[in-house]
Amino acid sequence: MDTLTDLLDGVRARAALVVRAALEPGWSVRFAGGAYLTMVSPLRGRAWVGSAEETAVVDPGDVAVLRGPAPFTVGEHPAVGPPRVITRDDYCDRARDAAAPPRTCGDPNGATVLLSGAYEARSGVGDGLLATLPTLLVVRGADPAVLAQVAAEVAPDRPGQQALLDRLLDLALISTLRTWFATEGTATTADPLVATAVRLLGADIAHPWTVAALATAAGTSRAVLARRFTAEVGQTPMAHLADLRLARAADLLRDTSATVAAIARQVGYANAFALSAAFKRRRGFSPSALRGAGGVPVANGVEAT
């Protein structure tokens, strides 16, 4: 199994919120539903997507993928506001849209029409994938056939529709991310040396990496790599590797029945004790607590994320 397949293997939407929204000029909405991953694509018109720190324009045929659960804004223009805050329960103003199909908001003839799909359950996308993605990515010219399938299925109200929408959303996300990884996924840093090191770590998280071994593989010295990696990524190479390993371990704990010892070896730890110690140190709970709580443990009274 290649690295990308490994990351995307856990993509499984469950009762995902897939909506087609028609909007009039002067619109701006803030998504505050807490979804872990959201896809937004204009079917008609242009939209600005992002947060206060990062904003991107998306046109018809483009797909924006936003990593949550932090809120984000989609608007006609960054200067338009204040946005209407929406959650899963009040996505559509049903008083105005009473005659519209269940997953359609507003007048279908609106100036801008957005297609959006949200993964609200963390288990639907997996820690490994979330750890790899930036907060916002935009793929230009995504697969039009996949987007057309999703858009066509949103309009009617038919038996089994939610199950089909879940699978179509998975297909759209996998297709979009495959394009992104092929073009930009290994270039999330402007420093080519650091990008190489990040790629090497992600390609084989179980390898017994040291900073010296990573530097040799990247063609530089240990000191240079350590300095530039920390400056660019915000953490040391080994801390980044630990995050990748624990994210993959969390996915395996949620989605498989493999023992903690087997998972430990698969992600690069010598035994179950070493994995458990790393979990407790960096996440505040044990692998057994994660599995026993159905994938959402509570550490020190706070839901672990």
Secondary structure, DSSP 8 states (H G I E B T S, - for coil): --HHHHHHTT---SS-EEEEEEE-TT-EEEE-S--SEEEEEEEES-EEEE-SS-EEEE-TT-EEEEE-SS-EEEESSTT--S-EEE-STTSS-TTTSTTS-TTEES-TT-SEEEEEEEE-SGGGT-HHHHHHS-SEEEETT--HHHHHHHHHHHSS--TTHHHHHHHHHHHHHHHHHHHHHHHTTT-SSS-HHHHHHHHHHHH-TTS---HHHHHHHHTS-HHHHHHHHHHHHSS-HHHHHHHHHHHHHHHHHHH----HHHHHHHHT-SSHHHHHHHHHHHHSS-HHHHHHTTT--EETTEE--
